[in-house]
């Protein structure tokens, strides 16, 4: 018998679901950003900005219907707007961190670029989690 989403939610707390979804999202974001950077020559900050938006849109729906799921969960225009604002704050923080590091030194090689991306992703992850948990989905009963 296949476990239901509700049963899986009971096994995994909200924080664990957020980390799982966000971990997969960051991995996807990372691969897309480096692919874009490699094949277009765009700066890492620009590549990361583009892919953050693409992945962020998908993640809202996963958070709405699984991560922060409640009985009768459905897409909400209000939560979608709040999520968009939270993602904007996270996006700005990620791009600012990566761009600031790029101004200090161009990230030559995948290790340095990965460290820059990781620093930006860490800041945006923290902002995104706090905003989603306490503001976007915090008022749900």
N, C-alpha and C positions, 0 to 999 in steps of 0.2 A: 504494500500500500504506500502510495506517495504521500509524504508529509505535506500538510497544508501550510500556507504562508503564515497563518495564525500560530500553528504549532512551532514553526521555525522562529517566529518572533518571540515566543515564550522561552525558547532555548537560548536565543541571542538577545542581549540587552540592546537598547538603543545605541549606546556608545560603540558596542561591538559591530552592529550593523553599519553604523556610520563609517567606522574604520575600514570595514570590508569594502563597502561601496566606494569610499574615497580612495582607498588603496588601489582598487582596480581602475578607478577614474584617473588617478595620478599616473599609473603605469601606462594607460592608453594615451593620456596627454603627453607624457614624456616621449613615447615612441613617435607620436604624430609630430610633436614639436621638433624632434631631432631629424625626422624624415624631411619635414618642411625646410629646416635650416640647411640640411645637406644638399637637397636637390634644387633649392631656389637661391641659396646664398644669403637669405634674410638674416638679420641679427637674431640671436637667441631670444632676446626680449620680445621682438615682433612675432616670431614663430610661436613663442609661449602664449602671447596674448591671443593670437588667432585660435589656437587649439583649445585654450581655456574656455573660450566662448562656446565652441562646438561641443565639447564634452560637458560643460556646465548645463546646457539645455537638457541633455539626456538625463543628467544626474537629478535634476529637479523632480522628474517624474518617478524615478526610482525612490527618492526620499519620500515623496508624497504617498506612494502606494506600497512601500515596504519598510524603509528605514524608520519613519515616524508614523507608520500606519496605525490608525485607530479604527474602531468598528465603523463600518460604512464610509471608509476613506474615499474621497473623490477629489478630482482636481478643483482647486479653488482659485479664482481670479485674484483674490486678496493675498493668499499665500504665494501665488506665482509672482505677483508684483513685489512682495517683500523679499522673496527668494532672489529675484532679479536685482534688487538693491543690495542684498547681502553679497551676491556674486560680483556686483560692481565694486564693492569695497574690497573683496578678496582679490579681484582681478587687478585693481589699481595697486594694491600692496604687492602682489606677485611681480607685476611688471616693474614697479619702482625698485624693488630689491634687486631683481636681475639687472636692470638697466644701471643701477648704482654700482653694482659689482663690475659690470662691463666697462664702466667709465674708469674704474680703478685699474683694470687690466683685462684685455681681450682674452676670453676663455679659449686658449689653444688646446685642442685635444678633448676627447670625450669625458675624461675624468674631471677636468676643471669646469667644463660646461655642465656636467652632471651635478657638481657641487653647487654651482650658481643656481641651476634649476631647482635643486633640492632646497636651497635656502629660501627661494621665492615660494616654492610649494609649501614649505613648512609654515611660513607666515600666513599664506592664504588659507591653508587648511585650518589653522587655529581660528582665524577670523570667521571662516565659513561655518565651522562646527558651532562656535558660540552663538553666532547670529541665527543659525537654523534651529538649534536646540531651544534657545530661550526667547527668540523673537518670532521667527517664521512659523514654527510648529509648536511653540510653547503655550499658546492660548487654546489649544485643542483639548477638549474634554472627552 
